[in-house]
Amino acid sequence: MARTLCRIFKGCQSICSLPLMKTRLHPSASVLLRTVCVRRMLTLPFRFSPKAQDFSLPNSSWGAEMRQLYEHYNSQCEEEMKGEEKQDWAWKRVPSYNRTLKHATGGVYLSKIYQSKARFFTRNIKEPGAAFEYVLFVSKDEQKCVCIFQAGHLLEGPQGSLILKNHATAFFRRVQEEKYWIRYVHGGAIATMIDTVTVTHASVLTLLIMTANLNINYRRPIPLGSTVLIDSSLNKTEGRKVLISCKVTSTDGSKLHTEATALFVVSRLLGG
Ligand SMILES: CCCCCCCC/C=C\CCCCCCCC(=O)SCCNC(=O)CCNC(=O)[C@H](O)C(C)(C)COP(=O)(O)OP(=O)(O)OC[C@H]1O[C@@H](n2cnc3c(N)ncnc32)[C@H](O)[C@@H]1OP(=O)(O)O
């Protein structure tokens, strides 16, 4: 018992010594310190063990569209990193792990307590491409975040028909044929991705936040297996509140699938 408590204490000490934890907001938390945030983001990968698997890297399940978009944004990151001035990047890919606590330096003691069957919700399916396949990029000025999301078969929601209304007769004749049905992504899965993207965006701006409100309008269903873009933009910050809006569109931007606003509240620990 005493040894366990000692371990917990040491674990807390080492976690609190992370650069992340050293960052403090002004008590009012109304001013978001851009320079601090940029420095934090640039040092992000070093807080994690090199053994951790980064799930935001391409894998065999990625379709052509997903790869193409990844190359597009990733090349913008690389271009900026080629130069001597490493801080002058336009976009940065956000690494993604399935066990944040385990792989965060110093987090080992905490993860032992939870004996770590715990997995990050969007990264808890082993089979690549089966569920949430995504990669996030944040922009240099921290006002924008973009996510390329490929929705896997385990995210099945409602079913719909490929047949247009004016072809209804043909549709009813062939209603038995499976090929006339299409599966769409579950609304809860879409909400999860919106929460993930907007919370990541808000995390770039400040620390220790919670989603307080998520308001979603589903405009057009997302076909299962398809790739979409999730764009988030900062609306405003007000005291401890960070308001972000988000759109889910087709990859060419022509179809609006979902739009949302999210409110995050900074923890009282930081916000006073
Ligand atoms: C290179 C990149 C680097 C970044 C890398 C980062 C990676 C990150 C990636 C991955 C990690 C992400 C992990 C995923 C997590 C996903 C997010 C979630 O799922 S969070 C779980 C669901 N949310 C909850 O369980 C909250 C439960 N609610 C609460 O705990 C409290 O209600 C809380 C904290 C939200 C607020 O409580 P109070 O006591 O601190 O604050 P009060 O005084 O109530 O509110 C403060 C202000 O906010 C307004 N407010 C609060 N709730 C509101 C609401 N629902 N609607 C509108 N306004 C609200 C209030 O009216 C008040 O406004 P006035 O200051 O008076 O102007």
The ligand as an SDF file (V2000), in Angstrom:
LIG
                    3D

 67 69  0  0  0  0  0  0  0  0999 V2000
   -0.2110   20.0370  -31.9840 C   0  0  0  0  0  0  0  0  0  0  0  0
   -1.5340   19.9240  -31.2120 C   0  0  0  0  0  0  0  0  0  0  0  0
   -1.5250   19.8920  -29.8160 C   0  0  0  0  0  0  0  0  0  0  0  0
   -2.7620   19.6120  -29.1200 C   0  0  0  0  0  0  0  0  0  0  0  0
   -2.8980   18.2470  -28.8350 C   0  0  0  0  0  0  0  0  0  0  0  0
   -4.0490   17.9880  -28.0340 C   0  0  0  0  0  0  0  0  0  0  0  0
   -4.5400   16.7340  -28.2960 C   0  0  0  0  0  0  0  0  0  0  0  0
   -5.8640   16.5300  -27.6740 C   0  0  0  0  0  0  0  0  0  0  0  0
   -6.4210   15.3520  -28.2450 C   0  0  0  0  0  0  0  0  0  0  0  0
   -7.0950   14.5010  -27.6030 C   0  0  0  0  0  0  0  0  0  0  0  0
   -7.6440   14.6870  -26.2340 C   0  0  0  0  0  0  0  0  0  0  0  0
   -9.0470   14.9070  -26.3420 C   0  0  0  0  0  0  0  0  0  0  0  0
   -9.8230   13.9820  -25.5140 C   0  0  0  0  0  0  0  0  0  0  0  0
  -11.1580   13.8890  -26.1020 C   0  0  0  0  0  0  0  0  0  0  0  0
  -12.1110   14.5620  -25.2640 C   0  0  0  0  0  0  0  0  0  0  0  0
  -13.2730   14.9450  -26.0660 C   0  0  0  0  0  0  0  0  0  0  0  0
  -13.9810   16.0230  -25.3790 C   0  0  0  0  0  0  0  0  0  0  0  0
  -14.9520   15.4650  -24.4250 C   0  0  0  0  0  0  0  0  0  0  0  0
  -15.6150   14.5430  -24.7130 O   0  0  0  0  0  0  0  0  0  0  0  0
  -15.0850   16.2080  -22.9060 S   0  0  0  0  0  0  0  0  0  0  0  0
  -16.2560   15.1750  -22.0500 C   0  0  0  0  0  0  0  0  0  0  0  0
  -17.6420   15.6990  -22.1670 C   0  0  0  0  0  0  0  0  0  0  0  0
  -17.7850   16.8760  -21.3820 N   0  0  0  0  0  0  0  0  0  0  0  0
  -17.9950   16.8270  -20.0680 C   0  0  0  0  0  0  0  0  0  0  0  0
  -18.0730   15.7920  -19.4620 O   0  0  0  0  0  0  0  0  0  0  0  0
  -18.1290   18.1540  -19.3820 C   0  0  0  0  0  0  0  0  0  0  0  0
  -19.0410   18.0930  -18.1910 C   0  0  0  0  0  0  0  0  0  0  0  0
  -19.2630   19.4340  -17.7050 N   0  0  0  0  0  0  0  0  0  0  0  0
  -18.4070   19.9990  -16.8400 C   0  0  0  0  0  0  0  0  0  0  0  0
  -17.4660   19.4110  -16.3840 O   0  0  0  0  0  0  0  0  0  0  0  0
  -18.6950   21.4360  -16.4660 C   0  0  0  0  0  0  0  0  0  0  0  0
  -20.0260   21.7470  -16.6910 O   0  0  0  0  0  0  0  0  0  0  0  0
  -17.8120   22.4150  -17.2800 C   0  0  0  0  0  0  0  0  0  0  0  0
  -16.3190   22.1300  -16.9850 C   0  0  0  0  0  0  0  0  0  0  0  0
  -18.0590   22.3170  -18.7710 C   0  0  0  0  0  0  0  0  0  0  0  0
  -18.1310   23.8470  -16.8400 C   0  0  0  0  0  0  0  0  0  0  0  0
  -18.1850   23.8560  -15.4490 O   0  0  0  0  0  0  0  0  0  0  0  0
  -17.4670   25.0060  -14.5860 P   0  0  0  0  0  0  0  0  0  0  0  0
  -18.0200   24.8860  -13.2220 O   0  0  0  0  0  0  0  0  0  0  0  0
  -15.9950   24.9130  -14.7300 O   0  0  0  0  0  0  0  0  0  0  0  0
  -17.8810   26.3400  -15.2710 O   0  0  0  0  0  0  0  0  0  0  0  0
  -19.3090   27.0990  -15.2710 P   0  0  0  0  0  0  0  0  0  0  0  0
  -19.2240   28.2260  -14.3350 O   0  0  0  0  0  0  0  0  0  0  0  0
  -20.4390   26.1470  -15.1370 O   0  0  0  0  0  0  0  0  0  0  0  0
  -19.3310   27.6540  -16.7870 O   0  0  0  0  0  0  0  0  0  0  0  0
  -18.3310   28.5590  -17.2180 C   0  0  0  0  0  0  0  0  0  0  0  0
  -18.9470   29.3670  -18.3280 C   0  0  0  0  0  0  0  0  0  0  0  0
  -19.3560   28.4800  -19.3720 O   0  0  0  0  0  0  0  0  0  0  0  0
  -20.7760   28.5900  -19.5880 C   0  0  0  0  0  0  0  0  0  0  0  0
  -21.3260   27.2580  -19.8680 N   0  0  0  0  0  0  0  0  0  0  0  0
  -21.0600   26.1310  -19.2000 C   0  0  0  0  0  0  0  0  0  0  0  0
  -21.7180   25.1080  -19.7330 N   0  0  0  0  0  0  0  0  0  0  0  0
  -22.4200   25.6230  -20.7480 C   0  0  0  0  0  0  0  0  0  0  0  0
  -23.2940   25.0560  -21.7160 C   0  0  0  0  0  0  0  0  0  0  0  0
  -23.5860   23.7440  -21.7090 N   0  0  0  0  0  0  0  0  0  0  0  0
  -23.8230   25.8560  -22.6410 N   0  0  0  0  0  0  0  0  0  0  0  0
  -23.5380   27.1870  -22.6760 C   0  0  0  0  0  0  0  0  0  0  0  0
  -22.7040   27.7870  -21.7850 N   0  0  0  0  0  0  0  0  0  0  0  0
  -22.1670   27.0100  -20.8480 C   0  0  0  0  0  0  0  0  0  0  0  0
  -21.3190   29.1540  -18.2960 C   0  0  0  0  0  0  0  0  0  0  0  0
  -22.5430   29.8240  -18.4860 O   0  0  0  0  0  0  0  0  0  0  0  0
  -20.2120   30.0910  -17.8670 C   0  0  0  0  0  0  0  0  0  0  0  0
  -20.3190   31.2470  -18.6670 O   0  0  0  0  0  0  0  0  0  0  0  0
  -19.9920   32.6840  -18.0460 P   0  0  0  0  0  0  0  0  0  0  0  0
  -18.5730   32.6350  -17.5870 O   0  0  0  0  0  0  0  0  0  0  0  0
  -20.9510   32.8580  -16.9360 O   0  0  0  0  0  0  0  0  0  0  0  0
  -20.2150   33.6400  -19.2020 O   0  0  0  0  0  0  0  0  0  0  0  0
  1  2  1  0
  2  3  1  0
  3  4  1  0
  4  5  1  0
  5  6  1  0
  6  7  1  0
  7  8  1  0
  8  9  1  0
  9 10  2  0
 10 11  1  0
 11 12  1  0
 12 13  1  0
 13 14  1  0
 14 15  1  0
 15 16  1  0
 16 17  1  0
 17 18  1  0
 18 19  2  0
 18 20  1  0
 20 21  1  0
 21 22  1  0
 22 23  1  0
 23 24  1  0
 24 25  2  0
 24 26  1  0
 26 27  1  0
 27 28  1  0
 28 29  1  0
 29 30  2  0
 29 31  1  0
 31 32  1  0
 31 33  1  0
 33 34  1  0
 33 35  1  0
 33 36  1  0
 36 37  1  0
 37 38  1  0
 38 39  2  0
 38 40  1  0
 38 41  1  0
 41 42  1  0
 42 43  2  0
 42 44  1  0
 42 45  1  0
 45 46  1  0
 46 47  1  0
 47 48  1  0
 47 62  1  0
 48 49  1  0
 49 50  1  0
 49 60  1  0
 50 51  1  0
 50 59  1  0
 51 52  2  0
 52 53  1  0
 53 54  1  0
 53 59  2  0
 54 55  1  0
 54 56  2  0
 56 57  1  0
 57 58  2  0
 58 59  1  0
 60 61  1  0
 60 62  1  0
 62 63  1  0
 63 64  1  0
 64 65  2  0
 64 66  1  0
 64 67  1  0
M  END
$$$$
